[in-house]
Amino acid sequence: MTLDLGETINLFIEGKSVRTRQTYLSLSKNLDQYITLRNLALDDMKPIHVKEFISQQGAMNTKATFKRFLSALFRFIGKEDLVEYMKTSLKEVKTEEKFAVDLTLTEILTLIDTTDKIEFKFAWSLGAFDGLRHGEILGLYFGEIDSDERKIILRKREGKNTILRE
């Protein structure tokens, strides 16, 4: 199975802050150009490609940003070998040790698939793909979920009912 970079990035950035999404989308454009020029797929990347890609980036802080982005992305898609390579062989730039999503995409989908109750499947998917915190998920009322419009209205529970996010 060949991973499509655009689809993978969209899943990867789900639930992130607006600023993080913008940063990751910007960084992914450089990665897309690189793998397109080399006629590669994301899951075909080898250590030599990672080293070449990072070395082509400008200043050291830019390289560090790309390395953190790549390490988090590769961890997300389950390519731990490349994360380990970056950690051990590209020591001049630190990799991302802790990322908001500690599970790979495969692990998230397995977790959802193996959960028996539909409401728990829904809760897992809200947390994993929409970035809702557990308190937000547990505080949802049925009337706040509009499946036709594909919207969930989060309301502040203390005091006035204010829409926080849609």
Phi and psi in radians as a Rosetta constraint file:
Dihedral C 1 N 2 CA 2 C 2 CIRCULARHARMONIC -1.715 0.35
Dihedral N 2 CA 2 C 2 N 3 CIRCULARHARMONIC 2.244 0.35
Dihedral C 2 N 3 CA 3 C 3 CIRCULARHARMONIC -1.437 0.35
Dihedral N 3 CA 3 C 3 N 4 CIRCULARHARMONIC 2.305 0.35
Dihedral C 3 N 4 CA 4 C 4 CIRCULARHARMONIC -1.451 0.35
Dihedral N 4 CA 4 C 4 N 5 CIRCULARHARMONIC 2.180 0.35
Dihedral C 4 N 5 CA 5 C 5 CIRCULARHARMONIC -1.053 0.35
Dihedral N 5 CA 5 C 5 N 6 CIRCULARHARMONIC -0.765 0.35
Dihedral C 5 N 6 CA 6 C 6 CIRCULARHARMONIC -1.063 0.35
Dihedral N 6 CA 6 C 6 N 7 CIRCULARHARMONIC -0.823 0.35
Dihedral C 6 N 7 CA 7 C 7 CIRCULARHARMONIC -1.128 0.35
Dihedral N 7 CA 7 C 7 N 8 CIRCULARHARMONIC -0.729 0.35
Dihedral C 7 N 8 CA 8 C 8 CIRCULARHARMONIC -1.105 0.35
Dihedral N 8 CA 8 C 8 N 9 CIRCULARHARMONIC -0.773 0.35
Dihedral C 8 N 9 CA 9 C 9 CIRCULARHARMONIC -1.097 0.35
Dihedral N 9 CA 9 C 9 N 10 CIRCULARHARMONIC -0.731 0.35
Dihedral C 9 N 10 CA 10 C 10 CIRCULARHARMONIC -1.057 0.35
Dihedral N 10 CA 10 C 10 N 11 CIRCULARHARMONIC -0.728 0.35
Dihedral C 10 N 11 CA 11 C 11 CIRCULARHARMONIC -1.181 0.35
Dihedral N 11 CA 11 C 11 N 12 CIRCULARHARMONIC -0.685 0.35
Dihedral C 11 N 12 CA 12 C 12 CIRCULARHARMONIC -1.103 0.35
Dihedral N 12 CA 12 C 12 N 13 CIRCULARHARMONIC -0.661 0.35
Dihedral C 12 N 13 CA 13 C 13 CIRCULARHARMONIC -1.598 0.35
Dihedral N 13 CA 13 C 13 N 14 CIRCULARHARMONIC -0.098 0.35
Dihedral C 13 N 14 CA 14 C 14 CIRCULARHARMONIC -0.959 0.35
Dihedral N 14 CA 14 C 14 N 15 CIRCULARHARMONIC 2.328 0.35
Dihedral C 14 N 15 CA 15 C 15 CIRCULARHARMONIC 1.425 0.35
Dihedral N 15 CA 15 C 15 N 16 CIRCULARHARMONIC -0.055 0.35
Dihedral C 15 N 16 CA 16 C 16 CIRCULARHARMONIC -1.409 0.35
Dihedral N 16 CA 16 C 16 N 17 CIRCULARHARMONIC 2.861 0.35
Dihedral C 16 N 17 CA 17 C 17 CIRCULARHARMONIC -1.154 0.35
Dihedral N 17 CA 17 C 17 N 18 CIRCULARHARMONIC 2.815 0.35
Dihedral C 17 N 18 CA 18 C 18 CIRCULARHARMONIC -1.008 0.35
Dihedral N 18 CA 18 C 18 N 19 CIRCULARHARMONIC -0.772 0.35
Dihedral C 18 N 19 CA 19 C 19 CIRCULARHARMONIC -1.119 0.35
Dihedral N 19 CA 19 C 19 N 20 CIRCULARHARMONIC -0.750 0.35
Dihedral C 19 N 20 CA 20 C 20 CIRCULARHARMONIC -1.133 0.35
Dihedral N 20 CA 20 C 20 N 21 CIRCULARHARMONIC -0.732 0.35
Dihedral C 20 N 21 CA 21 C 21 CIRCULARHARMONIC -1.037 0.35
Dihedral N 21 CA 21 C 21 N 22 CIRCULARHARMONIC -0.794 0.35
Dihedral C 21 N 22 CA 22 C 22 CIRCULARHARMONIC -1.087 0.35
Dihedral N 22 CA 22 C 22 N 23 CIRCULARHARMONIC -0.751 0.35
Dihedral C 22 N 23 CA 23 C 23 CIRCULARHARMONIC -1.088 0.35
Dihedral N 23 CA 23 C 23 N 24 CIRCULARHARMONIC -0.855 0.35
Dihedral C 23 N 24 CA 24 C 24 CIRCULARHARMONIC -1.143 0.35
Dihedral N 24 CA 24 C 24 N 25 CIRCULARHARMONIC -0.638 0.35
Dihedral C 24 N 25 CA 25 C 25 CIRCULARHARMONIC -1.134 0.35
Dihedral N 25 CA 25 C 25 N 26 CIRCULARHARMONIC -0.714 0.35
Dihedral C 25 N 26 CA 26 C 26 CIRCULARHARMONIC -1.107 0.35
Dihedral N 26 CA 26 C 26 N 27 CIRCULARHARMONIC -0.810 0.35
Dihedral C 26 N 27 CA 27 C 27 CIRCULARHARMONIC -1.133 0.35
Dihedral N 27 CA 27 C 27 N 28 CIRCULARHARMONIC -0.622 0.35
Dihedral C 27 N 28 CA 28 C 28 CIRCULARHARMONIC -1.178 0.35
Dihedral N 28 CA 28 C 28 N 29 CIRCULARHARMONIC -0.434 0.35
Dihedral C 28 N 29 CA 29 C 29 CIRCULARHARMONIC -1.114 0.35
Dihedral N 29 CA 29 C 29 N 30 CIRCULARHARMONIC -0.736 0.35
Dihedral C 29 N 30 CA 30 C 30 CIRCULARHARMONIC -1.111 0.35
Dihedral N 30 CA 30 C 30 N 31 CIRCULARHARMONIC -0.727 0.35
Dihedral C 30 N 31 CA 31 C 31 CIRCULARHARMONIC -1.129 0.35
Dihedral N 31 CA 31 C 31 N 32 CIRCULARHARMONIC -0.715 0.35
Dihedral C 31 N 32 CA 32 C 32 CIRCULARHARMONIC -1.070 0.35
Dihedral N 32 CA 32 C 32 N 33 CIRCULARHARMONIC -0.764 0.35
Dihedral C 32 N 33 CA 33 C 33 CIRCULARHARMONIC -1.067 0.35
Dihedral N 33 CA 33 C 33 N 34 CIRCULARHARMONIC -0.756 0.35
Dihedral C 33 N 34 CA 34 C 34 CIRCULARHARMONIC -1.090 0.35
Dihedral N 34 CA 34 C 34 N 35 CIRCULARHARMONIC -0.883 0.35
Dihedral C 34 N 35 CA 35 C 35 CIRCULARHARMONIC -1.266 0.35
Dihedral N 35 CA 35 C 35 N 36 CIRCULARHARMONIC -0.477 0.35
Dihedral C 35 N 36 CA 36 C 36 CIRCULARHARMONIC -1.198 0.35
Dihedral N 36 CA 36 C 36 N 37 CIRCULARHARMONIC -0.781 0.35
Dihedral C 36 N 37 CA 37 C 37 CIRCULARHARMONIC -1.058 0.35
Dihedral N 37 CA 37 C 37 N 38 CIRCULARHARMONIC -0.579 0.35
Dihedral C 37 N 38 CA 38 C 38 CIRCULARHARMONIC -1.674 0.35
Dihedral N 38 CA 38 C 38 N 39 CIRCULARHARMONIC 0.065 0.35
Dihedral C 38 N 39 CA 39 C 39 CIRCULARHARMONIC 0.963 0.35
Dihedral N 39 CA 39 C 39 N 40 CIRCULARHARMONIC 0.811 0.35
Dihedral C 39 N 40 CA 40 C 40 CIRCULARHARMONIC -1.920 0.35
Dihedral N 40 CA 40 C 40 N 41 CIRCULARHARMONIC 2.873 0.35
Dihedral C 40 N 41 CA 41 C 41 CIRCULARHARMONIC -1.917 0.35
Dihedral N 41 CA 41 C 41 N 42 CIRCULARHARMONIC 2.799 0.35
Dihedral C 41 N 42 CA 42 C 42 CIRCULARHARMONIC -0.982 0.35
Dihedral N 42 CA 42 C 42 N 43 CIRCULARHARMONIC -0.759 0.35
Dihedral C 42 N 43 CA 43 C 43 CIRCULARHARMONIC -1.373 0.35
Dihedral N 43 CA 43 C 43 N 44 CIRCULARHARMONIC -0.060 0.35
Dihedral C 43 N 44 CA 44 C 44 CIRCULARHARMONIC -1.584 0.35
Dihedral N 44 CA 44 C 44 N 45 CIRCULARHARMONIC -0.126 0.35
Dihedral C 44 N 45 CA 45 C 45 CIRCULARHARMONIC -1.112 0.35
Dihedral N 45 CA 45 C 45 N 46 CIRCULARHARMONIC 2.402 0.35
Dihedral C 45 N 46 CA 46 C 46 CIRCULARHARMONIC -2.028 0.35
Dihedral N 46 CA 46 C 46 N 47 CIRCULARHARMONIC 2.954 0.35
Dihedral C 46 N 47 CA 47 C 47 CIRCULARHARMONIC -0.920 0.35
Dihedral N 47 CA 47 C 47 N 48 CIRCULARHARMONIC -0.656 0.35
Dihedral C 47 N 48 CA 48 C 48 CIRCULARHARMONIC -1.108 0.35
Dihedral N 48 CA 48 C 48 N 49 CIRCULARHARMONIC -0.631 0.35
Dihedral C 48 N 49 CA 49 C 49 CIRCULARHARMONIC -1.194 0.35
Dihedral N 49 CA 49 C 49 N 50 CIRCULARHARMONIC -0.725 0.35
Dihedral C 49 N 50 CA 50 C 50 CIRCULARHARMONIC -1.074 0.35
Dihedral N 50 CA 50 C 50 N 51 CIRCULARHARMONIC -0.826 0.35
Dihedral C 50 N 51 CA 51 C 51 CIRCULARHARMONIC -1.079 0.35
Dihedral N 51 CA 51 C 51 N 52 CIRCULARHARMONIC -0.772 0.35
Dihedral C 51 N 52 CA 52 C 52 CIRCULARHARMONIC -1.118 0.35
Dihedral N 52 CA 52 C 52 N 53 CIRCULARHARMONIC -0.791 0.35
Dihedral C 52 N 53 CA 53 C 53 CIRCULARHARMONIC -1.061 0.35
Dihedral N 53 CA 53 C 53 N 54 CIRCULARHARMONIC -0.847 0.35
Dihedral C 53 N 54 CA 54 C 54 CIRCULARHARMONIC -1.161 0.35
Dihedral N 54 CA 54 C 54 N 55 CIRCULARHARMONIC -0.677 0.35
Dihedral C 54 N 55 CA 55 C 55 CIRCULARHARMONIC -1.170 0.35
Dihedral N 55 CA 55 C 55 N 56 CIRCULARHARMONIC -0.409 0.35
Dihedral C 55 N 56 CA 56 C 56 CIRCULARHARMONIC -1.345 0.35
Dihedral N 56 CA 56 C 56 N 57 CIRCULARHARMONIC -0.245 0.35
Dihedral C 56 N 57 CA 57 C 57 CIRCULARHARMONIC -1.340 0.35
Dihedral N 57 CA 57 C 57 N 58 CIRCULARHARMONIC 2.693 0.35
Dihedral C 57 N 58 CA 58 C 58 CIRCULARHARMONIC -1.115 0.35
Dihedral N 58 CA 58 C 58 N 59 CIRCULARHARMONIC -1.989 0.35
Dihedral C 58 N 59 CA 59 C 59 CIRCULARHARMONIC -1.169 0.35
Dihedral N 59 CA 59 C 59 N 60 CIRCULARHARMONIC 2.890 0.35
Dihedral C 59 N 60 CA 60 C 60 CIRCULARHARMONIC -1.038 0.35
Dihedral N 60 CA 60 C 60 N 61 CIRCULARHARMONIC -0.695 0.35
Dihedral C 60 N 61 CA 61 C 61 CIRCULARHARMONIC -1.187 0.35
Dihedral N 61 CA 61 C 61 N 62 CIRCULARHARMONIC -0.524 0.35
Dihedral C 61 N 62 CA 62 C 62 CIRCULARHARMONIC -1.194 0.35
Dihedral N 62 CA 62 C 62 N 63 CIRCULARHARMONIC -0.725 0.35
Dihedral C 62 N 63 CA 63 C 63 CIRCULARHARMONIC -1.065 0.35
Dihedral N 63 CA 63 C 63 N 64 CIRCULARHARMONIC -0.711 0.35
Dihedral C 63 N 64 CA 64 C 64 CIRCULARHARMONIC -1.101 0.35
Dihedral N 64 CA 64 C 64 N 65 CIRCULARHARMONIC -0.728 0.35
Dihedral C 64 N 65 CA 65 C 65 CIRCULARHARMONIC -1.087 0.35
Dihedral N 65 CA 65 C 65 N 66 CIRCULARHARMONIC -0.800 0.35
Dihedral C 65 N 66 CA 66 C 66 CIRCULARHARMONIC -1.146 0.35
Dihedral N 66 CA 66 C 66 N 67 CIRCULARHARMONIC -0.650 0.35
Dihedral C 66 N 67 CA 67 C 67 CIRCULARHARMONIC -1.163 0.35
Dihedral N 67 CA 67 C 67 N 68 CIRCULARHARMONIC -0.733 0.35
Dihedral C 67 N 68 CA 68 C 68 CIRCULARHARMONIC -1.110 0.35
Dihedral N 68 CA 68 C 68 N 69 CIRCULARHARMONIC -0.757 0.35
Dihedral C 68 N 69 CA 69 C 69 CIRCULARHARMONIC -1.041 0.35
Dihedral N 69 CA 69 C 69 N 70 CIRCULARHARMONIC -0.868 0.35
Dihedral C 69 N 70 CA 70 C 70 CIRCULARHARMONIC -1.116 0.35
Dihedral N 70 CA 70 C 70 N 71 CIRCULARHARMONIC -0.719 0.35
Dihedral C 70 N 71 CA 71 C 71 CIRCULARHARMONIC -1.122 0.35
Dihedral N 71 CA 71 C 71 N 72 CIRCULARHARMONIC -0.711 0.35
Dihedral C 71 N 72 CA 72 C 72 CIRCULARHARMONIC -1.174 0.35
Dihedral N 72 CA 72 C 72 N 73 CIRCULARHARMONIC -0.735 0.35
Dihedral C 72 N 73 CA 73 C 73 CIRCULARHARMONIC -1.125 0.35
Dihedral N 73 CA 73 C 73 N 74 CIRCULARHARMONIC -0.795 0.35
Dihedral C 73 N 74 CA 74 C 74 CIRCULARHARMONIC -1.161 0.35
Dihedral N 74 CA 74 C 74 N 75 CIRCULARHARMONIC -0.619 0.35
Dihedral C 74 N 75 CA 75 C 75 CIRCULARHARMONIC -1.128 0.35
Dihedral N 75 CA 75 C 75 N 76 CIRCULARHARMONIC -0.703 0.35
Dihedral C 75 N 76 CA 76 C 76 CIRCULARHARMONIC -1.065 0.35
Dihedral N 76 CA 76 C 76 N 77 CIRCULARHARMONIC -0.712 0.35
Dihedral C 76 N 77 CA 77 C 77 CIRCULARHARMONIC -1.591 0.35
Dihedral N 77 CA 77 C 77 N 78 CIRCULARHARMONIC 0.034 0.35
Dihedral C 77 N 78 CA 78 C 78 CIRCULARHARMONIC 1.514 0.35
Dihedral N 78 CA 78 C 78 N 79 CIRCULARHARMONIC 0.366 0.35
Dihedral C 78 N 79 CA 79 C 79 CIRCULARHARMONIC -1.728 0.35
Dihedral N 79 CA 79 C 79 N 80 CIRCULARHARMONIC 1.128 0.35
Dihedral C 79 N 80 CA 80 C 80 CIRCULARHARMONIC -1.076 0.35
Dihedral N 80 CA 80 C 80 N 81 CIRCULARHARMONIC -0.488 0.35
Dihedral C 80 N 81 CA 81 C 81 CIRCULARHARMONIC -1.074 0.35
Dihedral N 81 CA 81 C 81 N 82 CIRCULARHARMONIC -0.673 0.35
Dihedral C 81 N 82 CA 82 C 82 CIRCULARHARMONIC -1.276 0.35
Dihedral N 82 CA 82 C 82 N 83 CIRCULARHARMONIC -0.601 0.35
Dihedral C 82 N 83 CA 83 C 83 CIRCULARHARMONIC -1.108 0.35
Dihedral N 83 CA 83 C 83 N 84 CIRCULARHARMONIC -0.783 0.35
Dihedral C 83 N 84 CA 84 C 84 CIRCULARHARMONIC -1.115 0.35
Dihedral N 84 CA 84 C 84 N 85 CIRCULARHARMONIC -0.703 0.35
Dihedral C 84 N 85 CA 85 C 85 CIRCULARHARMONIC -1.041 0.35
Dihedral N 85 CA 85 C 85 N 86 CIRCULARHARMONIC -0.813 0.35
Dihedral C 85 N 86 CA 86 C 86 CIRCULARHARMONIC -1.104 0.35
Dihedral N 86 CA 86 C 86 N 87 CIRCULARHARMONIC -0.664 0.35
Dihedral C 86 N 87 CA 87 C 87 CIRCULARHARMONIC -1.171 0.35
Dihedral N 87 CA 87 C 87 N 88 CIRCULARHARMONIC -0.707 0.35
Dihedral C 87 N 88 CA 88 C 88 CIRCULARHARMONIC -1.593 0.35
Dihedral N 88 CA 88 C 88 N 89 CIRCULARHARMONIC -0.631 0.35
Dihedral C 88 N 89 CA 89 C 89 CIRCULARHARMONIC -1.703 0.35
Dihedral N 89 CA 89 C 89 N 90 CIRCULARHARMONIC -0.379 0.35
Dihedral C 89 N 90 CA 90 C 90 CIRCULARHARMONIC -2.000 0.35
Dihedral N 90 CA 90 C 90 N 91 CIRCULARHARMONIC 0.975 0.35
Dihedral C 90 N 91 CA 91 C 91 CIRCULARHARMONIC -1.143 0.35
Dihedral N 91 CA 91 C 91 N 92 CIRCULARHARMONIC -0.390 0.35
Dihedral C 91 N 92 CA 92 C 92 CIRCULARHARMONIC -1.137 0.35
Dihedral N 92 CA 92 C 92 N 93 CIRCULARHARMONIC -0.285 0.35
Dihedral C 92 N 93 CA 93 C 93 CIRCULARHARMONIC -2.234 0.35
Dihedral N 93 CA 93 C 93 N 94 CIRCULARHARMONIC 2.237 0.35
Dihedral C 93 N 94 CA 94 C 94 CIRCULARHARMONIC -1.348 0.35
Dihedral N 94 CA 94 C 94 N 95 CIRCULARHARMONIC 2.515 0.35
Dihedral C 94 N 95 CA 95 C 95 CIRCULARHARMONIC -1.577 0.35
Dihedral N 95 CA 95 C 95 N 96 CIRCULARHARMONIC 2.891 0.35
Dihedral C 95 N 96 CA 96 C 96 CIRCULARHARMONIC -1.291 0.35
Dihedral N 96 CA 96 C 96 N 97 CIRCULARHARMONIC 2.033 0.35
Dihedral C 96 N 97 CA 97 C 97 CIRCULARHARMONIC -1.463 0.35
Dihedral N 97 CA 97 C 97 N 98 CIRCULARHARMONIC -0.777 0.35
Dihedral C 97 N 98 CA 98 C 98 CIRCULARHARMONIC -2.114 0.35
Dihedral N 98 CA 98 C 98 N 99 CIRCULARHARMONIC 2.251 0.35
Dihedral C 98 N 99 CA 99 C 99 CIRCULARHARMONIC -2.222 0.35
Dihedral N 99 CA 99 C 99 N 100 CIRCULARHARMONIC 2.690 0.35
Dihedral C 99 N 100 CA 100 C 100 CIRCULARHARMONIC -1.005 0.35
Dihedral N 100 CA 100 C 100 N 101 CIRCULARHARMONIC -0.563 0.35
Dihedral C 100 N 101 CA 101 C 101 CIRCULARHARMONIC -1.872 0.35
Dihedral N 101 CA 101 C 101 N 102 CIRCULARHARMONIC 1.857 0.35
Dihedral C 101 N 102 CA 102 C 102 CIRCULARHARMONIC -1.460 0.35
Dihedral N 102 CA 102 C 102 N 103 CIRCULARHARMONIC -0.257 0.35
Dihedral C 102 N 103 CA 103 C 103 CIRCULARHARMONIC -1.729 0.35
Dihedral N 103 CA 103 C 103 N 104 CIRCULARHARMONIC 2.614 0.35
Dihedral C 103 N 104 CA 104 C 104 CIRCULARHARMONIC -1.358 0.35
Dihedral N 104 CA 104 C 104 N 105 CIRCULARHARMONIC 2.902 0.35
Dihedral C 104 N 105 CA 105 C 105 CIRCULARHARMONIC -1.026 0.35
Dihedral N 105 CA 105 C 105 N 106 CIRCULARHARMONIC -0.742 0.35
Dihedral C 105 N 106 CA 106 C 106 CIRCULARHARMONIC -1.062 0.35
Dihedral N 106 CA 106 C 106 N 107 CIRCULARHARMONIC -0.744 0.35
Dihedral C 106 N 107 CA 107 C 107 CIRCULARHARMONIC -1.144 0.35
Dihedral N 107 CA 107 C 107 N 108 CIRCULARHARMONIC -0.697 0.35
Dihedral C 107 N 108 CA 108 C 108 CIRCULARHARMONIC -1.095 0.35
Dihedral N 108 CA 108 C 108 N 109 CIRCULARHARMONIC -0.827 0.35
Dihedral C 108 N 109 CA 109 C 109 CIRCULARHARMONIC -1.135 0.35
Dihedral N 109 CA 109 C 109 N 110 CIRCULARHARMONIC -0.646 0.35
Dihedral C 109 N 110 CA 110 C 110 CIRCULARHARMONIC -1.119 0.35
Dihedral N 110 CA 110 C 110 N 111 CIRCULARHARMONIC -0.756 0.35
Dihedral C 110 N 111 CA 111 C 111 CIRCULARHARMONIC -1.038 0.35
Dihedral N 111 CA 111 C 111 N 112 CIRCULARHARMONIC -0.796 0.35
Dihedral C 111 N 112 CA 112 C 112 CIRCULARHARMONIC -1.143 0.35
Dihedral N 112 CA 112 C 112 N 113 CIRCULARHARMONIC -0.781 0.35
Dihedral C 112 N 113 CA 113 C 113 CIRCULARHARMONIC -1.136 0.35
Dihedral N 113 CA 113 C 113 N 114 CIRCULARHARMONIC -0.585 0.35
Dihedral C 113 N 114 CA 114 C 114 CIRCULARHARMONIC -1.520 0.35
Dihedral N 114 CA 114 C 114 N 115 CIRCULARHARMONIC -0.110 0.35
Dihedral C 114 N 115 CA 115 C 115 CIRCULARHARMONIC -1.366 0.35
Dihedral N 115 CA 115 C 115 N 116 CIRCULARHARMONIC 2.314 0.35
Dihedral C 115 N 116 CA 116 C 116 CIRCULARHARMONIC -1.334 0.35
Dihedral N 116 CA 116 C 116 N 117 CIRCULARHARMONIC -0.898 0.35
Dihedral C 116 N 117 CA 117 C 117 CIRCULARHARMONIC -1.413 0.35
Dihedral N 117 CA 117 C 117 N 118 CIRCULARHARMONIC 2.370 0.35
Dihedral C 117 N 118 CA 118 C 118 CIRCULARHARMONIC -1.086 0.35
Dihedral N 118 CA 118 C 118 N 119 CIRCULARHARMONIC -0.629 0.35
Dihedral C 118 N 119 CA 119 C 119 CIRCULARHARMONIC -1.167 0.35
Dihedral N 119 CA 119 C 119 N 120 CIRCULARHARMONIC -0.535 0.35
Dihedral C 119 N 120 CA 120 C 120 CIRCULARHARMONIC -1.308 0.35
Dihedral N 120 CA 120 C 120 N 121 CIRCULARHARMONIC -0.649 0.35
Dihedral C 120 N 121 CA 121 C 121 CIRCULARHARMONIC -1.032 0.35
Dihedral N 121 CA 121 C 121 N 122 CIRCULARHARMONIC -0.773 0.35
Dihedral C 121 N 122 CA 122 C 122 CIRCULARHARMONIC -1.082 0.35
Dihedral N 122 CA 122 C 122 N 123 CIRCULARHARMONIC -0.760 0.35
Dihedral C 122 N 123 CA 123 C 123 CIRCULARHARMONIC -1.115 0.35
Dihedral N 123 CA 123 C 123 N 124 CIRCULARHARMONIC -0.777 0.35
Dihedral C 123 N 124 CA 124 C 124 CIRCULARHARMONIC -1.050 0.35
Dihedral N 124 CA 124 C 124 N 125 CIRCULARHARMONIC -0.771 0.35
Dihedral C 124 N 125 CA 125 C 125 CIRCULARHARMONIC -1.197 0.35
Dihedral N 125 CA 125 C 125 N 126 CIRCULARHARMONIC -0.606 0.35
Dihedral C 125 N 126 CA 126 C 126 CIRCULARHARMONIC -1.101 0.35
Dihedral N 126 CA 126 C 126 N 127 CIRCULARHARMONIC -0.724 0.35
Dihedral C 126 N 127 CA 127 C 127 CIRCULARHARMONIC -1.219 0.35
Dihedral N 127 CA 127 C 127 N 128 CIRCULARHARMONIC -0.750 0.35
Dihedral C 127 N 128 CA 128 C 128 CIRCULARHARMONIC -1.330 0.35
Dihedral N 128 CA 128 C 128 N 129 CIRCULARHARMONIC -0.741 0.35
Dihedral C 128 N 129 CA 129 C 129 CIRCULARHARMONIC -1.833 0.35
Dihedral N 129 CA 129 C 129 N 130 CIRCULARHARMONIC -0.375 0.35
Dihedral C 129 N 130 CA 130 C 130 CIRCULARHARMONIC -1.881 0.35
Dihedral N 130 CA 130 C 130 N 131 CIRCULARHARMONIC -0.106 0.35
Dihedral C 130 N 131 CA 131 C 131 CIRCULARHARMONIC 1.281 0.35
Dihedral N 131 CA 131 C 131 N 132 CIRCULARHARMONIC 0.306 0.35
Dihedral C 131 N 132 CA 132 C 132 CIRCULARHARMONIC -1.277 0.35
Dihedral N 132 CA 132 C 132 N 133 CIRCULARHARMONIC 2.476 0.35
Dihedral C 132 N 133 CA 133 C 133 CIRCULARHARMONIC -1.379 0.35
Dihedral N 133 CA 133 C 133 N 134 CIRCULARHARMONIC 2.801 0.35
Dihedral C 133 N 134 CA 134 C 134 CIRCULARHARMONIC -1.071 0.35
Dihedral N 134 CA 134 C 134 N 135 CIRCULARHARMONIC -0.626 0.35
Dihedral C 134 N 135 CA 135 C 135 CIRCULARHARMONIC -1.119 0.35
Dihedral N 135 CA 135 C 135 N 136 CIRCULARHARMONIC -0.641 0.35
Dihedral C 135 N 136 CA 136 C 136 CIRCULARHARMONIC -1.188 0.35
Dihedral N 136 CA 136 C 136 N 137 CIRCULARHARMONIC -0.701 0.35
Dihedral C 136 N 137 CA 137 C 137 CIRCULARHARMONIC -1.161 0.35
Dihedral N 137 CA 137 C 137 N 138 CIRCULARHARMONIC -0.816 0.35
Dihedral C 137 N 138 CA 138 C 138 CIRCULARHARMONIC -1.183 0.35
Dihedral N 138 CA 138 C 138 N 139 CIRCULARHARMONIC -0.429 0.35
Dihedral C 138 N 139 CA 139 C 139 CIRCULARHARMONIC -1.542 0.35
Dihedral N 139 CA 139 C 139 N 140 CIRCULARHARMONIC 0.006 0.35
Dihedral C 139 N 140 CA 140 C 140 CIRCULARHARMONIC -1.243 0.35
Dihedral N 140 CA 140 C 140 N 141 CIRCULARHARMONIC 2.478 0.35
Dihedral C 140 N 141 CA 141 C 141 CIRCULARHARMONIC -1.872 0.35
Dihedral N 141 CA 141 C 141 N 142 CIRCULARHARMONIC 2.639 0.35
Dihedral C 141 N 142 CA 142 C 142 CIRCULARHARMONIC -0.939 0.35
Dihedral N 142 CA 142 C 142 N 143 CIRCULARHARMONIC -0.713 0.35
Dihedral C 142 N 143 CA 143 C 143 CIRCULARHARMONIC -1.161 0.35
Dihedral N 143 CA 143 C 143 N 144 CIRCULARHARMONIC -0.222 0.35
Dihedral C 143 N 144 CA 144 C 144 CIRCULARHARMONIC -1.580 0.35
Dihedral N 144 CA 144 C 144 N 145 CIRCULARHARMONIC 0.008 0.35
Dihedral C 144 N 145 CA 145 C 145 CIRCULARHARMONIC -1.904 0.35
Dihedral N 145 CA 145 C 145 N 146 CIRCULARHARMONIC 2.050 0.35
Dihedral C 145 N 146 CA 146 C 146 CIRCULARHARMONIC -1.930 0.35
Dihedral N 146 CA 146 C 146 N 147 CIRCULARHARMONIC 1.645 0.35
Dihedral C 146 N 147 CA 147 C 147 CIRCULARHARMONIC -1.214 0.35
Dihedral N 147 CA 147 C 147 N 148 CIRCULARHARMONIC -0.503 0.35
Dihedral C 147 N 148 CA 148 C 148 CIRCULARHARMONIC -1.148 0.35
Dihedral N 148 CA 148 C 148 N 149 CIRCULARHARMONIC -0.756 0.35
Dihedral C 148 N 149 CA 149 C 149 CIRCULARHARMONIC -1.546 0.35
Dihedral N 149 CA 149 C 149 N 150 CIRCULARHARMONIC -0.115 0.35
Dihedral C 149 N 150 CA 150 C 150 CIRCULARHARMONIC 0.994 0.35
Dihedral N 150 CA 150 C 150 N 151 CIRCULARHARMONIC 0.851 0.35
Dihedral C 150 N 151 CA 151 C 151 CIRCULARHARMONIC -2.260 0.35
Dihedral N 151 CA 151 C 151 N 152 CIRCULARHARMONIC 2.583 0.35
Dihedral C 151 N 152 CA 152 C 152 CIRCULARHARMONIC -2.208 0.35
Dihedral N 152 CA 152 C 152 N 153 CIRCULARHARMONIC 2.230 0.35
Dihedral C 152 N 153 CA 153 C 153 CIRCULARHARMONIC -1.741 0.35
Dihedral N 153 CA 153 C 153 N 154 CIRCULARHARMONIC 2.068 0.35
Dihedral C 153 N 154 CA 154 C 154 CIRCULARHARMONIC -1.675 0.35
Dihedral N 154 CA 154 C 154 N 155 CIRCULARHARMONIC 2.214 0.35
Dihedral C 154 N 155 CA 155 C 155 CIRCULARHARMONIC -2.011 0.35
Dihedral N 155 CA 155 C 155 N 156 CIRCULARHARMONIC 2.498 0.35
Dihedral C 155 N 156 CA 156 C 156 CIRCULARHARMONIC -1.218 0.35
Dihedral N 156 CA 156 C 156 N 157 CIRCULARHARMONIC 2.227 0.35
Dihedral C 156 N 157 CA 157 C 157 CIRCULARHARMONIC -1.542 0.35
Dihedral N 157 CA 157 C 157 N 158 CIRCULARHARMONIC -0.341 0.35
Dihedral C 157 N 158 CA 158 C 158 CIRCULARHARMONIC -1.654 0.35
Dihedral N 158 CA 158 C 158 N 159 CIRCULARHARMONIC 2.109 0.35
Dihedral C 158 N 159 CA 159 C 159 CIRCULARHARMONIC 1.341 0.35
Dihedral N 159 CA 159 C 159 N 160 CIRCULARHARMONIC -2.337 0.35
Dihedral C 159 N 160 CA 160 C 160 CIRCULARHARMONIC -1.211 0.35
Dihedral N 160 CA 160 C 160 N 161 CIRCULARHARMONIC 2.415 0.35
Dihedral C 160 N 161 CA 161 C 161 CIRCULARHARMONIC -1.325 0.35
Dihedral N 161 CA 161 C 161 N 162 CIRCULARHARMONIC 1.792 0.35
Dihedral C 161 N 162 CA 162 C 162 CIRCULARHARMONIC -2.012 0.35
Dihedral N 162 CA 162 C 162 N 163 CIRCULARHARMONIC 2.370 0.35
Dihedral C 162 N 163 CA 163 C 163 CIRCULARHARMONIC -1.272 0.35
Dihedral N 163 CA 163 C 163 N 164 CIRCULARHARMONIC 2.102 0.35
Dihedral C 163 N 164 CA 164 C 164 CIRCULARHARMONIC -1.511 0.35
Dihedral N 164 CA 164 C 164 N 165 CIRCULARHARMONIC -0.839 0.35
Dihedral C 164 N 165 CA 165 C 165 CIRCULARHARMONIC -2.574 0.35
Dihedral N 165 CA 165 C 165 N 166 CIRCULARHARMONIC 2.665 0.35
